[in-house]
Amino acid sequence: MQTQAADGVLCIGLLEDDADFREELVLGLGGYGFRVSFACGNSADFYRQMENQPCDVVILDANVQGGEDGFSVATRLRALHPVGIVMLTGRAALEDRVRGLEGGADIYMTKPVDLLELSSVIRSLARRMRLSRGPAQAPGVDRNATQAWSLQDGGWILVSPEGASLHLSAQERLFLNALMDASGNVVSRQALSELFNPSNPSDFELRRIDVLVSRLRAKAQSSGMKLPVLSVRGQGYVFAA
């Protein structure tokens, strides 16, 4: 889905139930060079607008009233739309962060937020999305089609040489995309932390990467895959295939 405006301006969709803060975001993001295509206070209106006005990145509050909450919206969007998802909420607990990221969000930020930081995060996410999509291709041609292992469906499905497939979470997708793009070179834990938390990578606990890899290996094994992800002591990880 190509939604970026012809003039190169990123299009933003907004779900925020606080009317004053919603207006502040619309004005502020516009001032930083974005086009807010729509701003809604509940999930039903948000879905209707998404059908009529596709956008590049959405910003979701978790605690919207009526219908689905922001976590559910993120999960549904991830399954249906190749859109960047930023969750912006007052819920700062670790379990909420994990729920948001595992449920489909690319970025999880907590309120209050500085608009300059938010705009930087959006642009960083947009760059990552462009890199993951790669250059324009003929229809039906996957950019990793020449590799034994490939990421398909926008990077959300890992396919083995034997044809087995594994659906990935947002963080698993980022992790594997980084390793496979490295073409057999080691990707450091620090570089991965910058992918997982671009707004403040120093706050990202590096041991969470090891936990992610352990769970991903177990998930792959349960699907009949032997994942060729190796840990290089003191350095990081490599996709050895």
Secondary structure, 3 states (H helix, E strand, C coil): CCCCCCCCCCEEEEECCCHHHHHHHHHHHHHCCCEEEEEECCHHHHHHHHHHCCCCEEEECCCCCCCCCHHHHHHHHHHHCCCEEEEEECCCCHHHHHHHHHHCCCEEEECCCCHHHHHHHHHHHHHHHHHHHCCCCCCCCCCCCCCCCEEECCCCEEECCCCCEEECCHHHHHHHHHHHHCCCCCEEHHHHHHHHCCCCHHHCCCHHHHHHHHHHHHHHHHCCCCCCEEEECCCEEEECC
